[in-house]
Amino acid sequence: MEMLIHFNALPEGLTLDDVKADLALLLEDDGWLTGSGAGHIELELEDERANPKYGILTVKGYLQKAKFAPDTTIELAGVPVGIYE
């Protein structure tokens, strides 16, 4: 399952490389990074036939703890959802 993280700015003190490294470490076997650019990070979560909720919750929890802005969203199957919803 593809997940996109959309953000307007990174939290203070974090670089895009920091965030990508943190997510790669947190996801381990539940997913992997597939790309990134200005304002977005692309991830692939474990097989959608399995339950990807652990990967989703892990990413959402990380973004909240890292203090990403409230307008940051994660997009699953083309549907964006706020990280604090």
C-alpha positions as CSV (number, residue, x, y, z in Angstrom):
1,M,0.0,0.0,0.0
2,E,1.4,3.4,-1.0
3,M,1.5,6.2,1.6
4,L,2.4,9.8,0.8
5,I,3.3,12.3,3.5
6,H,2.6,15.9,2.5
7,F,4.1,18.7,4.5
8,N,4.7,22.4,4.0
9,A,7.7,22.6,6.3
10,L,9.8,20.3,8.4
11,P,9.9,20.7,12.1
12,E,12.7,22.9,13.5
13,G,15.9,21.0,13.8
14,L,15.1,18.2,11.3
15,T,16.3,17.8,7.8
16,L,14.6,15.7,5.1
17,D,17.4,13.2,5.4
18,D,16.8,13.0,9.2
19,V,13.1,12.3,8.7
20,K,13.8,9.6,6.0
21,A,16.3,7.9,8.2
22,D,14.0,7.9,11.2
23,L,11.1,6.5,9.2
24,A,13.3,3.8,7.7
25,L,14.4,2.7,11.1
26,L,10.9,2.8,12.6
27,L,9.3,0.9,9.8
28,E,11.9,-1.9,9.6
29,D,9.9,-4.8,8.0
30,D,6.5,-2.9,7.9
31,G,7.5,-0.7,5.0
32,W,10.2,1.2,3.1
33,L,10.9,4.5,1.5
34,T,10.3,4.8,-2.2
35,G,11.0,8.5,-2.9
36,S,10.9,12.0,-1.6
37,G,11.0,15.6,-2.7
38,A,10.0,19.1,-1.8
39,G,7.0,18.8,0.5
40,H,6.5,15.0,0.3
41,I,7.8,11.6,1.3
42,E,6.7,8.4,-0.4
43,L,6.5,5.1,1.4
44,E,5.4,1.6,0.6
45,L,3.8,-0.2,3.5
46,E,3.6,-4.0,3.8
47,D,1.4,-6.0,1.4
48,E,-2.1,-4.5,1.5
49,R,-3.6,-8.0,1.8
50,A,-1.9,-8.1,5.2
51,N,-2.9,-5.5,7.8
52,P,-0.8,-2.3,7.2
53,K,-2.3,-0.5,10.3
54,Y,0.9,-0.9,12.3
55,G,2.9,0.9,9.7
56,I,0.2,3.6,9.4
57,L,0.1,4.1,13.2
58,T,3.9,4.1,13.4
59,V,4.3,6.8,10.7
60,K,1.4,8.9,12.2
61,G,2.9,8.7,15.7
62,Y,6.3,9.6,14.5
63,L,5.0,12.7,12.7
64,Q,3.1,13.8,15.8
65,K,6.0,13.3,18.1
66,A,8.4,15.1,15.7
67,K,5.9,18.1,15.9
68,F,5.0,18.3,12.2
69,A,2.5,21.1,11.6
70,P,-1.2,20.4,11.8
71,D,-1.6,20.8,8.0
72,T,0.6,17.8,7.4
73,T,-1.3,14.9,5.9
74,I,-0.8,11.2,5.1
75,E,-2.4,10.0,1.9
76,L,-3.6,6.4,1.5
77,A,-5.4,5.2,-1.6
78,G,-5.7,8.9,-2.8
79,V,-7.4,10.1,0.4
80,P,-5.5,12.6,2.5
81,V,-6.0,12.5,6.3
82,G,-4.6,15.0,8.8
83,I,-1.9,13.5,11.1
84,Y,-3.8,14.7,14.2
85,E,-7.2,13.3,13.2
